[in-house]
């Protein structure tokens, strides 16, 4: 593995009495593209929030670039260094967008980092142009479509030029054309950024990620390996409720289908 960006050892988290992440251990290397997959409620979003230090483990140890992450260290000197390097795109952009205009949304992060006004404007204009949303610069975010909001949320995170991008269900709310745009964006940044992507979209996992972690319904890691191997393990995907099967009959032929968000599994039996 390349230089470690994250290392988690025995990390757990509970919302009150409700366990959300259980005894999770893994490391992520610089430049890696990692998928986190699992059924609804398995803990994917919670795990990304832990990685972004929005919440802190109730048990276990987490480090970032070799430094221990905790509620205490993130409030100290590590906090600014961490926030400069890690960007989080929420599943629902309305949670993330709050500024009067799209341009202000992109400018907020760089301004917090103390960049000059000229540098902030240059960076924002370049991003608006690169992502094809220049015409939205003066629009209030609440007036945008769901796909446009997602693009703005991603742009606002890219504006701080983070080394690590945490993406929670990034294809949610995107039409097919916008999904292609997102795939091309990630493909163009592969190796330059470290991606950790929580997703139900198995086509994204297969097309874009090097490695996948599977969370089971007990909130622990059921598997961790190359994405192609994970997606090829039908029994694993069924067992962890990532795909499901149903059968129907056409004459004397029984069709057994495995379904997920983007299912390619299909069998036929006499």
C-alpha positions as CSV (number, residue, x, y, z in Angstrom):
1,X,0.0,0.0,0.0
2,X,1.1,3.6,-0.7
3,X,1.5,6.0,2.1
4,X,-1.5,5.6,4.5
5,X,-4.0,8.3,4.6
6,X,-6.4,6.7,7.1
7,X,-6.0,3.8,9.5
8,X,-8.9,2.6,11.6
9,X,-8.5,0.0,14.3
10,X,-11.5,-1.5,16.1
11,X,-13.7,1.6,15.4
12,X,-17.3,1.5,16.7
13,X,-20.0,4.1,17.0
14,X,-23.5,4.1,18.5
15,X,-26.4,6.5,18.3
16,X,-27.5,6.1,21.9
17,X,-28.4,2.5,22.3
18,X,-28.4,1.9,18.5
19,X,-25.2,0.4,17.1
20,X,-24.2,1.9,13.8
21,X,-20.6,0.8,13.2
22,X,-19.1,-2.2,14.9
23,X,-15.4,-3.0,15.3
24,X,-14.3,-1.7,11.9
25,X,-10.6,-1.9,10.9
26,X,-9.0,-1.0,7.6
27,X,-6.4,1.4,6.1
28,X,-6.6,3.6,3.0
29,X,-3.6,4.5,0.9
30,X,-2.9,7.8,-0.8
31,X,-4.4,7.9,-4.3
32,X,-6.7,4.9,-3.7
33,X,-10.3,4.8,-4.9
34,X,-12.3,2.9,-2.3
35,X,-16.0,2.0,-2.3
36,X,-18.0,1.3,0.8
37,X,-21.1,-0.7,0.0
38,X,-23.8,-2.3,2.1
39,X,-27.6,-2.5,2.6
40,X,-29.6,0.5,3.9
41,X,-28.8,1.0,7.6
42,X,-25.5,-0.9,7.5
43,X,-23.5,2.1,8.5
44,X,-22.1,3.5,5.3
45,X,-23.0,7.2,5.9
46,X,-22.0,7.0,9.6
47,X,-18.6,5.6,8.6
48,X,-18.0,8.5,6.2
49,X,-19.0,11.0,9.0
50,X,-16.5,9.4,11.2
51,X,-13.8,9.7,8.5
52,X,-14.7,13.4,8.2
53,X,-14.6,13.8,12.0
54,X,-18.2,15.1,12.1
55,X,-18.7,12.4,14.7
56,X,-16.1,10.5,16.8
57,X,-15.8,6.8,17.5
58,X,-17.2,5.6,20.8
59,X,-14.4,2.9,20.7
60,X,-11.3,2.2,18.7
61,X,-8.5,4.4,17.2
62,X,-8.4,6.4,13.9
63,X,-5.4,8.1,12.5
64,X,-4.9,10.5,9.5
65,X,-1.5,10.7,7.8
66,X,-0.1,9.1,11.0
67,X,-1.7,11.5,13.4
68,X,-4.3,10.3,15.9
69,X,-7.8,11.7,15.2
70,X,-10.0,12.4,18.1
71,X,-12.4,15.1,19.4
72,X,-9.4,16.6,21.3
73,X,-6.9,16.6,18.5
74,X,-9.3,17.9,15.9
75,X,-10.0,20.9,18.1
76,X,-6.3,21.5,18.3
77,X,-3.6,22.1,15.7
78,X,-4.6,19.0,13.7
79,X,-8.1,20.4,12.9
80,X,-7.1,23.0,10.4
81,X,-4.6,20.7,8.6
82,X,-7.3,18.0,8.4
83,X,-10.0,20.4,7.1
84,X,-7.6,21.7,4.4
85,X,-7.0,18.1,3.2
86,X,-10.4,16.4,3.5
87,X,-13.7,17.3,1.7
88,X,-17.1,15.7,2.3
89,X,-20.0,15.7,-0.2
90,X,-23.2,14.8,1.6
91,X,-25.8,12.5,0.0
92,X,-28.4,15.3,0.1
93,X,-26.9,18.6,-1.2
94,X,-29.6,20.7,0.7
95,X,-27.8,19.8,3.9
96,X,-24.6,21.2,2.5
97,X,-25.7,24.4,0.6
98,X,-26.4,27.5,2.6
99,X,-24.9,30.6,0.8
100,X,-26.9,33.3,-1.0
101,X,-25.5,32.4,-4.4
102,X,-23.6,29.5,-6.1
103,X,-20.5,31.7,-6.4
104,X,-20.6,32.4,-2.7
105,X,-21.0,28.7,-2.0
106,X,-17.8,27.9,-3.9
107,X,-16.0,30.9,-2.3
108,X,-16.8,30.1,1.3
109,X,-14.2,27.3,1.9
110,X,-11.3,29.1,0.2
111,X,-12.1,32.3,2.2
112,X,-12.1,30.3,5.4
113,X,-8.6,29.1,4.5
114,X,-7.4,32.7,4.2
115,X,-6.9,32.9,0.5
116,X,-6.8,36.3,-1.1
117,X,-9.9,37.7,-2.8
118,X,-8.3,37.5,-6.2
119,X,-7.2,33.9,-5.7
120,X,-10.7,32.9,-4.5
121,X,-12.3,34.5,-7.5
122,X,-9.9,32.8,-9.9
123,X,-10.4,29.4,-8.3
124,X,-14.2,29.7,-8.3
125,X,-14.4,30.9,-11.9
126,X,-12.2,28.1,-13.1
127,X,-14.3,25.5,-11.2
128,X,-17.6,26.9,-12.5
129,X,-16.2,26.8,-16.0
130,X,-14.6,23.3,-15.6
131,X,-17.8,21.8,-14.2
132,X,-20.0,23.5,-16.8
133,X,-22.0,25.5,-14.3
134,X,-20.8,29.0,-15.1
135,X,-24.4,30.2,-15.8
136,X,-25.4,29.3,-12.3
137,X,-22.9,31.6,-10.5
138,X,-25.5,34.2,-9.5
139,X,-28.3,31.8,-8.8
140,X,-29.5,31.0,-5.2
141,X,-28.8,27.3,-4.6
142,X,-32.4,26.7,-3.5
143,X,-33.6,27.5,-7.0
144,X,-31.5,24.8,-8.7
145,X,-32.5,21.3,-9.8
146,X,-31.3,18.3,-7.7
147,X,-28.6,17.5,-10.2
148,X,-27.4,21.1,-10.3
149,X,-27.3,21.2,-6.5
150,X,-25.2,18.1,-6.5
151,X,-22.8,19.7,-9.0
152,X,-22.5,22.8,-6.8
153,X,-22.0,20.7,-3.7
154,X,-19.1,18.9,-5.4
155,X,-17.7,22.1,-6.7
156,X,-17.8,23.8,-3.3
157,X,-15.7,20.9,-1.9
158,X,-13.3,20.9,-4.9
159,X,-12.8,24.7,-4.2
160,X,-10.6,23.9,-1.2
161,X,-8.5,21.5,-3.3
162,X,-8.6,18.6,-0.8
163,X,-6.4,15.6,-1.0
164,X,-9.2,13.3,0.1
165,X,-12.8,13.3,-1.2
166,X,-15.5,11.5,0.8
167,X,-18.6,11.1,-1.3
168,X,-21.9,9.8,0.2
169,X,-24.2,8.4,-2.5
170,X,-22.9,10.8,-5.1
171,X,-25.2,9.6,-7.9
172,X,-28.4,10.3,-5.8
173,X,-30.6,12.7,-7.7
174,X,-28.5,12.7,-10.9
175,X,-30.0,12.0,-14.3
176,X,-28.1,9.7,-16.7
177,X,-26.2,12.6,-18.3
178,X,-25.1,14.0,-14.9
179,X,-24.0,10.5,-13.8
180,X,-21.8,10.3,-16.9
181,X,-20.4,13.7,-15.9
182,X,-19.7,12.5,-12.4
183,X,-18.0,9.3,-13.6
184,X,-15.8,11.3,-15.9
185,X,-14.9,13.8,-13.2
186,X,-13.8,11.0,-10.8
187,X,-12.0,9.2,-13.6
188,X,-10.0,12.3,-14.3
189,X,-9.0,12.8,-10.7
190,X,-8.1,9.1,-10.0
191,X,-4.7,8.8,-8.6
192,X,-4.5,12.5,-8.0
193,X,-7.0,12.4,-5.1
194,X,-8.0,9.8,-2.6
195,X,-11.6,8.8,-3.0
196,X,-13.8,7.0,-0.4
197,X,-17.3,6.5,-1.9
198,X,-20.3,5.2,-0.1
199,X,-22.7,4.0,-2.8
200,X,-25.5,1.6,-3.8
201,X,-24.5,2.1,-7.4
202,X,-22.7,-1.1,-8.3
203,X,-21.8,0.2,-11.8
204,X,-19.9,3.0,-10.2
205,X,-18.1,0.5,-8.0
206,X,-17.1,-1.6,-11.0
207,X,-16.2,1.2,-13.3
208,X,-14.3,3.6,-10.9
209,X,-13.1,2.0,-7.7
210,X,-10.0,-0.2,-7.1
211,X,-11.2,-1.7,-3.9
212,X,-14.5,-2.3,-2.0
213,X,-15.4,-2.7,1.6
214,X,-18.7,-4.5,2.3
215,X,-20.6,-3.6,5.5
216,X,-23.0,-6.3,6.7
217,X,-26.3,-5.7,8.5
218,X,-24.6,-6.3,11.8
219,X,-22.6,-3.0,11.0
220,X,-19.2,-4.7,10.6
221,X,-16.9,-5.5,7.7
222,X,-18.1,-8.6,5.8
223,X,-15.4,-8.3,3.1
224,X,-12.6,-6.1,1.9
225,X,-10.9,-6.7,-1.4
226,X,-10.5,-5.7,-5.1
227,X,-13.8,-4.3,-6.5
228,X,-13.9,-6.9,-9.3
229,X,-13.7,-9.8,-6.8
230,X,-16.3,-8.3,-4.5
231,X,-18.8,-7.7,-7.3
232,X,-18.1,-11.2,-8.6
233,X,-19.1,-12.8,-5.3
234,X,-22.8,-13.3,-5.7
235,X,-23.2,-15.2,-2.5
236,X,-21.6,-12.3,-0.6
237,X,-23.8,-9.7,-2.2
238,X,-26.9,-11.8,-1.5
239,X,-25.9,-12.5,2.1
240,X,-25.3,-8.8,2.9
241,X,-28.5,-7.7,1.2
242,X,-26.8,-5.7,-1.5
243,X,-28.7,-7.6,-4.2
244,X,-31.8,-9.7,-3.9
245,X,-33.4,-12.4,-6.0
246,X,-36.9,-13.1,-7.2
247,X,-38.2,-15.6,-9.7
248,X,-41.0,-15.5,-12.3
249,X,-42.1,-18.0,-14.9
250,X,-42.6,-17.7,-18.6
251,X,-44.1,-20.9,-19.8
252,X,-41.8,-23.7,-18.6
253,X,-38.8,-21.3,-18.1
254,X,-38.2,-19.8,-14.6
255,X,-36.2,-16.6,-14.6
256,X,-34.2,-15.9,-11.5
257,X,-33.1,-12.3,-11.2
258,X,-30.7,-10.6,-8.8
259,X,-31.5,-7.0,-8.3
260,X,-29.6,-4.0,-6.9
261,X,-29.6,-0.3,-7.8
262,X,-27.8,-1.3,-11.0
263,X,-28.2,-5.1,-11.3
264,X,-26.5,-7.1,-14.0
265,X,-27.2,-10.5,-12.4
266,X,-29.6,-12.7,-14.3
267,X,-30.1,-16.5,-14.4
268,X,-32.6,-18.8,-16.2
269,X,-33.7,-22.2,-15.1
270,X,-36.0,-24.9,-16.6
